[in-house]
Amino acid sequence: MNSNSDSIIRDIKTLFFLLKKDLKLEFRSLSTILITIVFTALIVVLFNIAFPFGVAQKNEIISIIIWVVFLFSSLIVSSGMIELDTKDNSLELILMYGIKSEIYFLSKVLSVFTILSIVQLTIFSLFYVLFQLNFQNSVIILVAILTNIGISSITVILGILSVRNNLNQNILSILVIPFTLPYLLGAVEVTNQLTESGNINYILNSLYAIVAFDLIFLISGALLIGVYFKLEK
Amino acid sequence: MIKANNLSKSYNGNRIFSGIEFNVEKSRILGVVGNNGSGKTTLLKIVAGIINSDTGSINFKEKIKLDFLGHENMLYQNFSISENINFFSEISGFKICPELQDEIEKALGLQNILGKKISDLSYGQRKKASMLRLLISDPDLLILDEPFSNLDSDSTDSFISILKTLRESGKSIIISSNRKDIVGSVSDNLLNMDDYNE
């Protein structure tokens, strides 16, 4: 086996160890999951009360609510996941042991993605009950997975930058909007089409755009965090 | 083993220290002393490779394994001591030698609390748990930042005797503290950071 494949196997193992650590810590305390579920459930219930039934363009509005709520949920989850490593400075040890910043970034994206997916499963069922939305088209699962990847990537990038610089967490919610607006518009459009007509022919272009954004966020995030950690040294 | 030349560091335009030079040979302890804010932690982090110096260089005569014990315990509070040790051994790739682990656990008096969460330990126990994490990796050079801070006299004595044993077994150590009396009693050389501040 050559050194390149050794290095790749080592990186995959490290990614797995970092992810396992994050999830184990989170499932032990459940703090981030519970806070996020309560936060999102509260917003969904409030909208249900405020939202008059039978209003025109109901599906469109709900699709917007879904993704905006998940975007802000992802901010909470990202901050929680990053603080696990910065609270007692164990991140310094992780980096001192020569863990690649790209691997660290990807592990955080996967942690946030997993937690966010759990939150989504809970909240989607709430949307189904409260708004009688039709989520029977299984393509919605693909849309949720793809959009979660992008949202997780962008909030992890902003989360690392803000936590490491002791920036106020509130600034995240301001920064995240311009970055994610074009991306979320695609997700909203796709969700709206799926809940309304269920026809996937109309959404292919938006789906491709979401995939393209996912790749851009993942690659640029890995590069940006690498440069940031180097500069911070 | 390690030679530092002309190290300097500034933060936001303020020079913390400049012109630092030192050698650490095998089986030697270098004590780094100085007042609060003199740059002890910064210097140790530079040696550990956690941060870069503005000028100068650190040369290692041979390929060595080093490890760092920071001000904070650098352990996950919701993990037990064992879980922390396992995690750091997994990501750093070092293999735990069970005999060495037993020996260090006994020396630090941690055998009965390995399953306890870090958040449930006393300050002294947390410090020892961090020391265990560091020693199990079996480094050639140990970099210890303020290991005696907030320790009672018994724990301090047991730390000093561990450091002496490590030196006898061929380890090199760089240790910082603002308690010159304690560091002076165990070090072969002293580096006073106050002499390099501007």
Interface residues (C-beta under 8 A of the other chain):
Chain A: R10 K13 T14 F17 L18 K21 K24 L25 R28 S29 L84 K87 D88 N89 S90 E92 L93 I94 L95 M96 Y97 G98 I99 K233
Chain B: K45 A48 G49 I50 I51 N52 F68 G70 H71 E72 N73 M74 L75 Y76 Q77 N78 F79 E83 F87 F88 E90 I91 S92 G93
